[in-house]
Amino acid sequence: MPAFPLLAVDVGNTSTVLGLADASHTLTHTWRVRTGREMLPDDLALQLRGLLDLAGAGAPRAAVLSSVAPPVGQNYALALKRHFAVDAFEVSAENLPDVRVELDQPGAVGADRLCNLFGAEKYLAQSEYAVVVDFGTSTNFDVIGRGRRFIGGVLATGAQVSADALFARAAKLPRITLEAPASAIGKNTVHALQSGLVYGYAEMVDGLLRRIRAELPGPAVAIATGGFSRTVEGICREIDHYDETLTLRGLVELWASRPGS
């Protein structure tokens, strides 16, 4: 049975990113929707059918699924099985024998971080190491070595989570758009908040990247992905590349790397 179109589903805590890939492993369509933890398999099937119809795309013949938000991942798998007759390949450290997870508990690594490992491989041509900075609900720094080694990383609070916590605890502070102001020194409350949340966050990212690089025995290329990466593009000095589709592309390449695929 043909394996394409291939549906890649990356379920995050806040957003779910979906993509459809063709036989050349190229993403032909991508979508970003809110992760609905209350949605049942039939709800998800209706949503997926709507996205496919809007794009004029055919139904998937195969699927690969990464989820850090149970039970949404399981519900997507059920939706694909019931309504599209597709058995999704669900990503975990246990079913990727050619990946070396160098953690104290290898099974605890998030599925999205394994996808980032595959997505970062094309950047390892000139460097022995890569650091993927994935800006999501949390900000993950995934340290990857050539030969599909997941070495470790850093988990930090996401910028939007930090902003929400600040607004919740300080009733007089206005809710703001997370965008860079014209200068670091704010002349009003909104600009001062934007400076702290955007420039301050960018400095945290740069500082952690310098520390990570200092601990590695060779040079490391840094790649940013995730929604907030667009906000800090051009502000973070330690990031070499910005790749919005890295995780989704990594899912496709992970699926294609399996024996017999």
C-alpha positions as CSV (number, residue, x, y, z in Angstrom):
1,M,0.0,0.0,0.0
2,P,1.4,3.5,-0.9
3,A,2.8,5.3,2.2
4,F,2.2,8.8,0.8
5,P,0.9,11.3,1.5
6,L,2.5,11.0,4.9
7,L,1.0,12.9,7.8
8,A,3.3,14.2,10.5
9,V,1.7,15.3,13.8
10,D,3.6,17.2,16.5
11,V,1.4,17.6,19.6
12,G,2.7,20.3,21.9
13,N,1.3,21.6,25.2
14,T,-0.1,24.8,23.5
15,S,-0.1,24.1,19.8
16,T,-0.2,21.1,17.5
17,V,1.6,21.3,14.2
18,L,0.7,19.1,11.3
19,G,2.3,18.5,8.0
20,L,1.7,16.5,4.9
21,A,4.8,15.1,3.1
22,D,5.1,13.6,-0.4
23,A,7.3,10.7,-1.7
24,S,10.4,13.0,-1.8
25,H,9.8,13.7,2.0
26,T,9.0,17.3,1.2
27,L,6.4,19.0,3.3
28,T,3.7,20.2,0.9
29,H,1.2,21.5,3.5
30,T,1.6,22.6,7.1
31,W,-0.9,23.7,9.7
32,R,-0.8,25.0,13.3
33,V,-3.8,24.5,15.6
34,R,-4.5,24.9,19.3
35,T,-3.9,21.7,21.3
36,G,-7.4,20.7,22.5
37,R,-7.0,18.4,25.5
38,E,-10.7,18.0,25.7
39,M,-11.1,16.9,22.0
40,L,-12.1,13.3,21.4
41,P,-10.9,11.2,18.4
42,D,-14.0,12.0,16.3
43,D,-13.4,15.8,17.0
44,L,-9.8,15.5,15.8
45,A,-10.8,13.5,12.7
46,L,-13.3,16.3,11.8
47,Q,-10.6,18.9,12.3
48,L,-8.1,17.0,10.2
49,R,-10.6,16.4,7.4
50,G,-11.4,20.1,7.4
51,L,-7.7,21.1,7.1
52,L,-7.2,18.6,4.3
53,D,-10.3,19.8,2.4
54,L,-9.4,23.4,2.8
55,A,-6.0,22.7,1.3
56,G,-7.4,20.4,-1.4
57,A,-5.1,17.7,-0.2
58,G,-5.6,13.9,-0.3
59,A,-6.1,11.7,2.8
60,P,-2.9,10.4,4.4
61,R,-1.8,6.9,3.7
62,A,0.7,6.8,6.7
63,A,1.3,8.9,9.8
64,V,4.0,9.6,12.3
65,L,3.1,11.1,15.6
66,S,5.0,12.9,18.4
67,S,3.1,14.0,21.5
68,V,4.0,15.6,24.9
69,A,0.4,16.2,25.8
70,P,-1.5,13.0,26.8
71,P,-4.2,12.0,26.0
72,V,-4.2,14.1,22.8
73,G,-1.5,11.9,21.1
74,Q,-3.5,8.8,21.8
75,N,-6.7,10.4,20.5
76,Y,-5.0,11.4,17.3
77,A,-3.8,7.8,16.8
78,L,-7.4,6.6,17.4
79,A,-8.8,9.2,15.0
80,L,-6.3,8.1,12.3
81,K,-7.1,4.4,12.8
82,R,-10.9,4.8,12.9
83,H,-11.5,7.4,10.2
84,F,-8.4,7.1,7.8
85,A,-7.4,3.4,8.3
86,V,-3.9,4.5,9.2
87,D,-1.8,3.1,12.0
88,A,0.4,6.0,13.2
89,F,4.0,5.4,14.2
90,E,4.3,6.9,17.6
91,V,7.8,8.3,18.5
92,S,9.6,7.2,21.6
93,A,13.2,6.4,22.6
94,E,12.3,2.7,22.8
95,N,11.4,2.4,19.1
96,L,14.4,4.3,17.7
97,P,17.2,1.7,18.0
98,D,19.8,3.8,16.1
99,V,19.4,6.8,18.5
100,R,21.7,6.9,21.5
101,V,20.1,8.8,24.4
102,E,22.8,9.7,26.8
103,L,20.5,10.6,29.8
104,D,20.3,9.0,33.2
105,Q,16.8,7.8,32.2
106,P,16.8,7.4,28.4
107,G,13.0,6.7,28.2
108,A,12.2,10.0,29.8
109,V,13.3,12.1,26.8
110,G,10.4,13.9,25.1
111,A,9.3,12.7,21.7
112,D,9.6,16.2,20.3
113,R,13.2,16.3,21.3
114,L,13.9,13.1,19.4
115,C,12.3,14.7,16.3
116,N,14.6,17.7,16.8
117,L,17.6,15.4,16.7
118,F,16.6,14.2,13.2
119,G,15.6,17.6,12.0
120,A,19.1,19.0,13.1
121,E,21.1,16.4,11.2
122,K,21.4,18.5,8.0
123,Y,23.2,21.2,10.1
124,L,25.8,18.8,11.4
125,A,27.8,18.7,8.1
126,Q,30.4,21.2,9.4
127,S,30.0,20.7,13.2
128,E,30.4,17.7,15.5
129,Y,27.5,19.1,17.7
130,A,24.3,21.0,17.3
131,V,22.1,22.7,19.9
132,V,18.4,23.1,19.0
133,V,16.6,25.9,20.8
134,D,12.9,25.0,20.7
135,F,10.7,27.9,21.7
136,G,7.5,26.4,22.9
137,T,5.5,26.4,26.2
138,S,8.8,25.6,27.7
139,T,12.1,26.5,25.9
140,N,14.2,23.3,25.3
141,F,17.9,23.3,24.5
142,D,18.6,20.0,22.9
143,V,22.3,19.1,22.6
144,I,22.9,16.7,19.8
145,G,26.0,14.9,18.6
146,R,26.9,13.5,15.2
147,G,25.8,9.8,14.9
148,R,22.3,10.4,16.3
149,R,23.5,11.1,19.9
150,F,21.1,12.9,22.2
151,I,23.6,14.2,24.8
152,G,21.3,16.2,27.1
153,G,20.0,19.7,27.4
154,V,18.3,22.5,29.3
155,L,14.6,23.1,30.1
156,A,13.6,26.7,30.7
157,T,10.3,28.5,31.1
158,G,8.8,29.7,27.9
159,A,8.5,33.4,27.3
160,Q,4.7,33.4,27.1
161,V,4.5,31.4,30.3
162,S,6.7,33.9,32.1
163,A,4.6,36.7,30.8
164,D,1.3,35.1,31.9
165,A,2.8,34.4,35.4
166,L,3.8,38.1,35.7
167,F,0.4,39.4,34.6
168,A,-1.4,37.0,37.0
169,R,0.6,38.2,40.0
170,A,0.6,41.9,39.2
171,A,-2.9,43.1,38.6
172,K,-2.0,46.6,37.4
173,L,0.4,45.4,34.7
174,P,-1.3,45.5,31.2
175,R,-1.2,42.4,29.0
176,I,1.1,43.1,26.1
177,T,2.1,41.7,22.7
178,L,5.4,39.9,22.9
179,E,7.5,41.9,20.4
180,A,10.7,43.7,20.6
181,P,10.5,47.5,21.5
182,A,12.6,50.1,19.7
183,S,15.1,50.3,22.6
184,A,16.0,48.4,25.8
185,I,15.3,51.4,28.0
186,G,11.5,51.6,28.1
187,K,9.8,55.0,28.4
188,N,6.4,53.5,29.4
189,T,5.1,50.4,31.1
190,V,4.3,48.5,27.9
191,H,7.8,49.1,26.4
192,A,9.5,48.3,29.7
193,L,7.6,45.0,29.9
194,Q,8.4,44.2,26.3
195,S,12.1,44.9,26.9
196,G,12.3,42.7,29.9
197,L,10.3,39.8,28.3
198,V,11.9,39.9,24.8
199,Y,15.4,41.3,25.3
200,G,15.8,39.7,28.7
201,Y,14.7,36.4,27.3
202,A,17.1,36.7,24.4
203,E,20.0,37.3,26.8
204,M,19.0,34.2,28.7
205,V,19.1,32.2,25.5
206,D,22.5,33.6,24.5
207,G,23.9,33.1,27.9
208,L,22.8,29.4,28.1
209,L,24.2,28.8,24.6
210,R,27.6,30.2,25.6
211,R,27.6,27.9,28.7
212,I,26.6,24.8,26.7
213,R,29.3,25.5,24.0
214,A,31.9,26.0,26.7
215,E,31.1,22.5,28.1
216,L,31.3,20.7,24.7
217,P,34.7,19.4,23.4
218,G,34.1,20.8,19.9
219,P,32.2,23.6,18.1
220,A,28.4,23.5,18.0
221,V,25.9,25.0,15.6
222,A,22.8,26.5,17.1
223,I,19.4,26.3,15.5
224,A,16.2,28.0,16.7
225,T,12.7,26.7,16.0
226,G,9.2,27.1,17.5
227,G,6.8,30.0,17.5
228,F,8.7,32.5,19.6
229,S,11.9,32.1,17.5
230,R,10.4,34.6,15.0
231,T,10.3,37.2,17.8
232,V,14.0,36.8,18.8
233,E,15.3,36.4,15.3
234,G,18.0,39.0,14.8
235,I,18.2,39.7,18.6
236,C,19.8,36.5,19.8
237,R,23.5,36.7,18.9
238,E,24.4,33.0,19.5
239,I,21.9,31.4,17.2
240,D,23.2,30.5,13.7
241,H,20.0,29.4,11.9
242,Y,16.2,29.8,12.2
243,D,14.2,26.8,11.0
244,E,10.4,26.9,11.7
245,T,9.8,23.5,10.3
246,L,12.7,21.7,12.0
247,T,10.6,19.5,14.3
248,L,8.0,18.6,11.7
249,R,10.7,17.9,9.1
250,G,12.5,15.8,11.7
251,L,9.3,13.7,12.2
252,V,9.3,13.0,8.4
253,E,13.0,12.1,8.4
254,L,12.6,10.0,11.5
255,W,9.8,8.0,9.9
256,A,11.9,7.6,6.7
257,S,14.9,6.3,8.7
258,R,13.1,3.3,10.1
259,P,14.3,-0.1,8.8
260,G,12.1,-1.2,5.9
261,S,10.5,2.1,5.3
